[in-house]
């Protein structure tokens, strides 16, 4: 499949989507939203792909949503349509039944940061920087930062970041839990691919149901989340992969998972 604003590549179990608008610092426009969704659908349909990686290359993850697409948005209906597109993109990443890793170098600002927040794992080079700059241009985040960021770093730290609209570096982002790990500059993508290789040895159905249990469970009360976990555990205990995994462990051999 040919794309105009992204480049895709499969390396073994990992499928990498590279944002490819260097002249616009990988600003996320409407066309890019559609293409990332299409690439995610491609990754979902291919059983050989175990992990989706989103990156912006070595210079910049994404400086945010393309303001050329934002400027004409004024009416309530226009706002609903535009923000609906952003929400659909991020929901696609959250709902993908495979791990999604953001490999971040350089700027990861506002809409770009909001997309990274929708990924499961975030890895950043030490020169990366993070910000939600909406208050600086007279808006508020519209792609989920007010919802996802407090759940990841806590209410007080999320408000601090959004109130100031100032960037923090990768070390601080790691300290507060915004990202999972920091690498040397330029090595975030390789670290993401290393994780993908580790994930390949695990059962794909386990990943899918763990992700569902965590993400859906976080949206409900404790008791309901436990019931969901039990229901999903019951579901997976009837699968071929569960039988294979336990048999392989008892027989001291590597399991061969088939996603069934």
URPEFEN-V344298 format. One record per residue. N is the residue number from 1. RES is the residue in one small letter. SS is DSSP state (@ for helix, = for strand, . for the rest). BURIAL is I if it has 9 or more other ideal C-beta (glycine too) atoms within 8 Angstrom, else O. Layout:
N/RES/SS/BURIAL
N/RES/SS/BURIAL
//
This chain:
1/x/./O
2/x/./O
3/x/./I
4/x/./O
5/x/./I
6/x/=/I
7/x/=/O
8/x/=/I
9/x/=/O
10/x/=/I
11/x/=/O
12/x/./O
13/x/./I
14/x/=/I
15/x/=/I
16/x/=/I
17/x/=/I
18/x/=/I
19/x/=/I
20/x/./I
21/x/./I
22/x/@/I
23/x/@/O
24/x/@/I
25/x/./I
26/x/./I
27/x/./I
28/x/=/I
29/x/./I
30/x/@/O
31/x/@/O
32/x/@/I
33/x/@/I
34/x/@/O
35/x/@/I
36/x/@/I
37/x/@/I
38/x/@/I
39/x/@/I
40/x/@/I
41/x/@/I
42/x/@/I
43/x/@/I
44/x/@/I
45/x/@/O
46/x/./O
47/x/./O
48/x/./O
49/x/./I
50/x/./I
51/x/=/I
52/x/=/I
53/x/=/I
54/x/=/I
55/x/=/I
56/x/./I
57/x/./I
58/x/./O
59/x/./O
60/x/./I
61/x/./I
62/x/=/I
63/x/./I
64/x/./I
65/x/=/I
66/x/./I
67/x/@/O
68/x/@/O
69/x/@/I
70/x/@/I
71/x/./O
72/x/./O
73/x/./I
74/x/./O
75/x/./O
76/x/@/O
77/x/@/O
78/x/@/I
79/x/@/I
80/x/@/O
81/x/@/O
82/x/@/I
83/x/@/I
84/x/@/O
85/x/@/I
86/x/@/I
87/x/@/I
88/x/@/I
89/x/@/I
90/x/@/I
91/x/@/I
92/x/@/I
93/x/@/I
94/x/@/I
95/x/@/O
96/x/./I
97/x/./I
98/x/./I
99/x/=/I
100/x/=/I
101/x/=/I
102/x/=/I
103/x/=/I
104/x/=/I
105/x/./I
106/x/./I
107/x/=/I
108/x/=/I
109/x/=/I
110/x/@/I
111/x/@/I
112/x/@/I
113/x/@/I
114/x/@/I
115/x/@/I
116/x/@/I
117/x/@/I
118/x/./I
119/x/./I
120/x/./O
121/x/=/I
122/x/=/I
123/x/=/I
124/x/=/I
125/x/=/I
126/x/./I
127/x/./I
128/x/./I
129/x/=/I
130/x/=/I
131/x/=/I
132/x/./I
133/x/./I
134/x/@/I
135/x/@/I
136/x/@/O
137/x/@/O
138/x/./O
139/x/./O
140/x/./O
141/x/./I
142/x/./I
143/x/./I
144/x/./I
145/x/@/I
146/x/@/I
147/x/@/O
148/x/@/I
149/x/@/I
150/x/@/I
151/x/@/O
152/x/@/I
153/x/@/I
154/x/./O
155/x/@/O
156/x/@/O
157/x/@/I
158/x/@/I
159/x/@/I
160/x/@/O
161/x/@/I
162/x/@/I
163/x/@/O
164/x/@/O
165/x/./I
166/x/./O
167/x/./O
168/x/=/I
169/x/=/I
170/x/@/I
171/x/@/O
172/x/@/O
173/x/@/I
174/x/@/I
175/x/@/O
176/x/./I
177/x/./O
178/x/./I
179/x/./I
180/x/./O
181/x/=/O
182/x/=/I
183/x/=/I
184/x/./O
185/x/./O
186/x/./O
187/x/./I
188/x/@/I
189/x/@/I
190/x/@/O
191/x/@/I
192/x/@/I
193/x/@/I
194/x/@/O
195/x/@/I
196/x/@/I
197/x/@/I
198/x/@/O
199/x/@/I
200/x/./I
201/x/./O
202/x/./I
203/x/./I
204/x/@/I
205/x/@/I
206/x/@/I
207/x/@/I
208/x/@/I
209/x/@/I
210/x/@/O
211/x/@/I
212/x/@/I
213/x/@/I
214/x/@/O
215/x/@/I
216/x/@/I
217/x/@/I
218/x/./O
219/x/./O
220/x/./O
221/x/./O
222/x/@/O
223/x/@/O
224/x/@/I
225/x/@/I
226/x/@/O
227/x/@/O
228/x/@/I
229/x/@/I
230/x/@/O
231/x/@/O
232/x/@/I
233/x/@/O
234/x/@/O
235/x/@/I
236/x/@/I
237/x/./O
238/x/./O
239/x/./I
240/x/@/O
241/x/@/I
242/x/@/I
243/x/@/O
244/x/@/I
245/x/@/I
246/x/@/O
247/x/@/I
248/x/@/I
249/x/@/O
250/x/@/O
251/x/./O
252/x/./O
253/x/./O
254/x/./O
255/x/./I
256/x/./O
257/x/./I
258/x/./O
259/x/./O
260/x/./O
//
